[in-house]
Amino acid sequence: MSTNGATGTDTSHPLNPLSAEEISQTTTILRGSGRITPMMRIMAYSPHEPDKRTVLAWAPGQPVRRSVDVVIRDHERRLTIEALVSLPEGEVTLWRERGDVQPALTYPEVFAAMQAAYDDSAFQQALAK
């Protein structure tokens, strides 16, 4: 895979997974937008699928303009944010705040929930029976 971080173009297949460089660039763009607060957690990055005509017309070596779908959780306001980041433009092109959805739990959240159950005396007593 060959990605040009300066232009946000990629010469690999348009449906390839994101590279580490693209994820890092996306994070930099999001933080630079001024919209990310300390109480927000970036939950997921995924390549934004181009339309079918673009995918079918693509030829090896042809540059692809990449965008990234990002799911962010704002814990303070209890909102999930769906963002679209354009790598070529270096900007957030969509920012949708939603109160009707919640992203999947992260591993630290799962482990914290398990530990809270294990530390609960009622849970321990139930296990002892």
N, C-alpha and C positions, 0 to 999 in steps of 0.2 A: 504494500500500500504506500502510495506517495501522496502526502498531504502538504499543501502549501498554506501554512498558517496565516501568512500575510493576506492571502486572497480568499481563504476559506474554500478553496476548491480541492478536489480529491480526484486522482486519476484511476482509482480502483472502481469496482462495480458500485453503482448507486445504492444498492441494498446491503452493502457490506456493513458489519458492525462498526461502531464508532472506534476510532483510535484513541489511545491515551492522550495524544496531543489535542484531538478534537474535544475531548472531555475537559481537559485543562483550559483550553481556549473558551469553551462555553462557560465554565465557572468564572473565568476572568471577566467575561462580558457581563454576566449576571451581577457580579460584585461591583463592577464599574458603573452599572446602571443606577446605583443608589437605592435599589428596591429591596435588597436583601438586608434583613435586620439580624441581630444576634439571636433572636428567638426563632429563626427560620432554619429548617433543615432541608437540604436538597436530597430528595428521596430516590430519584431515578432519572437517568438520561437514556434517550433512545433516538436513533436516526429518524428524522422526519421523512416518511416515504414520499418520493416524488411521484408525480402522476404517471400512469401506465405508459403513455406515449414517450415520456422521457426515458423510462427504463428500457422500453423496447428499441428505442432509437440509439441507445448508448453503444459505443464501440470501444474496445480496449485502448487505453491511452487518452481517451477523450475526457476533458475535465468535467467534473460534476460539482455543481454548487450545492453545498451541504447546509442543512438546517437541523437543529436538534430540538426534540420535544423534551421538556423537563417538568418533573413533578416536584413541587416544593410544599412543605408543610409549615404553616405559620402557627406555631403552638400558642403564641400569645393571643391571637385573635380567633383561634380554632377554625382556620380556613385552610383549604387545599388550593394551591395555585397551579394552574397549567400554563406553562410558558413555552413560547417558541422563540428560539434564538437563531438568527441568521449568521452563520460564520462569515460569508463574504462581506456582509454589511457591518459586521461587528456590533450588532444591536439586538435588543429584545423586540421582536415584531408582534408578539401576542402576549398578553398578561391577563389571564382569566381567573378571578377569585371565586371559589366555590365553597359554600357551606354545606352542600348536600352530599359530599363524598369525603372519604378518608383513604389515604394510601395504605398499602399493606404495612404491617409492622416490620420494623428492622430487627436484626438479630439482637442488638443490645436491649431493645424494648421487650422482646420475648424472654430473654434471660432475666431481666429485671422483674417481669411478671411472675416467672417461675420462682425466683428467689423470694418474692413477697409471699407467695403461697407457702413455700417451705418454712419461712420464718413465722408464720401465723400459728399461734398456739392451738387454736381450734382445729386447724388442718393437721397438726402433729398428733393431736389426741385422736382424731378420726383415723389416722393411719395406724395408731397403736392398737385399735380395736380388732 
